[in-house]
Every structure is written in structure tokens, then in C-alpha cells.
Amino acid sequence: MTKAKAARRQRLFLLDGHSLSYRAFFALPTSLATSTGQITNAVYGFTSMLIKLLAEEKPDLLAVAFDIGAPTVRLEKYAEYKAGRPETPDEFREQLGLIVEVLETLRVPIVGVEGHEADDAIGTLAVGAARSGIETVIVTADRDFFQLVQPGITVMFNRKGISDIVRYDQDAVRERFGIDPERYLDFVALKGDPSDNIPGVPGVGDKTAAKLVQEYGSIEALLEHASELKGKLRAAVEEAGEQLAMNKDLARLETDLDLEGEPEDCRIGDWDMEAVRRLFTSLEFRTLYERLEDIGRAAKPVAEAAQLDLREALLSELDELLAGEKPVAVKVETADRT
């Protein structure tokens, strides 16, 4: 090669802790429990996803984000935000502490900001990393992150279970929704988001929302030209008015939070395998521990460079040298008998 090979860009993986563990909880039966009766389906599923990612993707940087308290910032804007969601099952809630314990034992950075959702912490790290030239992959079961897809930021979207994951880049978002990622907020504002209790325009689903965004570009431009619409659609859009702007604002992820660390700080620490073994034994995760051991072995060189001991020795010392634990190479020189 005439030119030096360009250095590979670092890759940062940001995991949406709550959405992934919640997806794992419903993917695996609650009969998955320890012999003492501790239900571990969410812990097991989340940990399995994490280990699979470490083994297959080999990230340079990684962090997991969790919500800290209620999303007060958005609730101040819209009191009905996330209202109507089913109550979080106790069987799931009691496993969150165990998931955090797994992450702490594996020395995985955990991020979150009081009053903000984990989504905002992820958004801040992702955008900051992209600016720094770090390739970022967001792993989540939440569609809100499609708005961040851009050169340098992709989304691994968990559609269901713990293994049905699809990677979205800009082209994939366009193919799936018919709009550019930077217009995803306008798309959501029009069709709404039942999971967050964001009301859409009555009668507007995915296809109509995509068509309106394609034609007008944004909800602001759409409202300016609402008179061009016909019949019930015109009336519905005009009536939505300020609600559309509110919807867009609620769905927008914040990307400029004041976080304690930088993307470059999201490094997994060295594992204390004895501590890991104790935790995984208590959780009865024998197979997962074996998978972790495989990752640990793969991360180390096959053999460390030996410190060579170059010296002459008498034939009488040969037995002692060969009996040692270190590898030995012996060169024997004999007297010339010719």
C-alpha cells in the first residue's frame, strides 16, 4: 500500500437501560428465577443482550443510561405527558437494582440526569460523540431515537424479544417511514405517540403524516398552508394548531445537557472476575458467566511476550531448567570430534 491505512474510528455504544430491560422482562417468563425465588427474567435478558453486544460488536466505548426520578422537565410543559401508562409491574421494578449491580460489577459506566429522561442523556452523549468524530450506536426499544440518526449516529432498534434487532441508518429510516430522520419530529407531531400520551391529529396515521411531511417539510410550513388542505383533514390540522407545536417540542430529545463526563470517558473498567463470578453464581447465571469468560479470554493476547533468559548453562543444570514452569528453549552445542 502506498498510503498508511487510516485509523479506525472509535465506536461508542449507548444502551437505553430501561427500555431494553423492560423489553427483556416481557420477553422472558417470570418463572425464570433463582432457587431462592428471586425473579431474574429482566436481569437475565438484559445481561444476555449486553454480553452478546460485547462479544459481537467489541465496542471501544460503552455506557448505559437510566431515568432518574420523574421526567419533570417535560411534565412542566405538558401535565398529561406519559399519563395512562400501565403501572410498572413490581416483579420488574425489584430487578432494576440487580441490573445496576450487574453493570457496576462489570465496570460499565451508568449515566442519567435528575428530572430528565435517559433519552436526553443518550442524545447529549451521541451528538457530542459525533462532533468528536466518534461513531455512535444507540441500542434501544424506543423509536424516539430515530430523530438523531445522521452520519456518525445509527440506531440498533429492538423490535421485540431480546434478539430481534434491526440497525437503522439514514436510508433505513427513509425506507421505513418515508421521511428523513431530521423530519421525524414533525412526523411524530402529526401522528402522535400513544406510549408517551402525545396526541396526534385525528385521522392522521403513519402514511398521511409521512405524505404531509414530504409535501410541506415541517408542521410550521404545514400550518401556514393549511388552507390548501381539503375537507376533514384541513379542519383537523387547523384545530390541532398549537398542540402540534407542543407535540414536536415534547418529542424532541435534548442534546445539550450538562453531563459529568464526556463520550471519551465511557470506558468499561477491568473486570474483577472473582467478583463477577460471585454475583453471577448468586443469580445462577452459569451460562452467562461462561460467555463472559470467553469474552475475557478473547480480549487478551494468546500468549504474553516472554522475558528471555539468555545464558549459557552446564549439562548438569539441564534437568533443573526443564523442571521449571516457564517455557524453555535449549540449544545444545557439542564438541567437534573430527
Summary of the structure (lengths in Angstrom):
residues: 338
radius of gyration: 27.3
end to end distance: 52.3
largest distance: 112.7
contacts: 950
relative contact order: 0.13
helix: 49%
strand: 11%
